[in-house]
Amino acid sequence: DVVLTQAPLSSPVTLGQPASISCRSNQSLAHPDGNTFLNWFHQRPGQPPRLLLYKISNRFSGVPDRFSGSGAGTEFTLKISRVEAEDVGVYYCMQATYFPLTFGGGTKVEI
Amino acid sequence: EVQVVESGGGLVQPGGSLTLSCKASGFDFSTYWMSWIRQAPGKGLEWVATIKPDGSESNYVDSVMGRFTASRDNAKNSFYLQMSSLAAEDTARYYCARRGYTPDHWGQGTLVIVSS
């Protein structure tokens, strides 16, 4: 199974400052069809996860442009250009290149 | 508006069975893959199952293979998860989500507690 390792586990952030989360895979997530199915989700306490980015860097509908994604192969990064109060919560990466689909362990972002 | 609403959770004894339902609206249900994803209390996310639009094929995480069955009724815009031989480790909030590769709309989830 694909193992996704996120870092850091917890990230204290300052409002208005940037933040970055890493997601590393134990194997390349490049699919033979040319896509890389690496997604990012945000979950606030008591809420279901919300899709932020899909296929590494594509923002889902309604996601602010302060969120961006990058990477390839086995190393991926989620960046928040300027953290806002509503960005607190847990961020998860997820791979869908291989079954079983797997999630990273999560990164808690707190002010 | 795209919506998925789960139901059917509850308290069940170890070894028991339960069927979860997911009612979809606001999109052409019969053309989308659907997924179940769970989250144990205080823990991270775990993908459980995904089913093709026509219901002809499903994929499962190893830990539920042979115990859980995903199915759908496109005429009713509904998606199901039949769970049997439930164990304490299956205690979680179960989310229904639209799509397989990119779960883009999630419900609020339904809580399953396996306990005697």
Interface residues (C-beta under 8 A of the other chain):
Chain A: D1 F37 N39 F41 Q43 P48 P49 R50 L51 Y54 K55 F60 V90 Y92 M94 A96 F99 P100 L101 T102 F103 G104 G105 G106
Chain B: S35 G44 L45 E46 W47 T50 N59 Y60 V61 D62 Y95 G100 Y101 T102 P103 D104 H105 W106 G107 Q108 G109
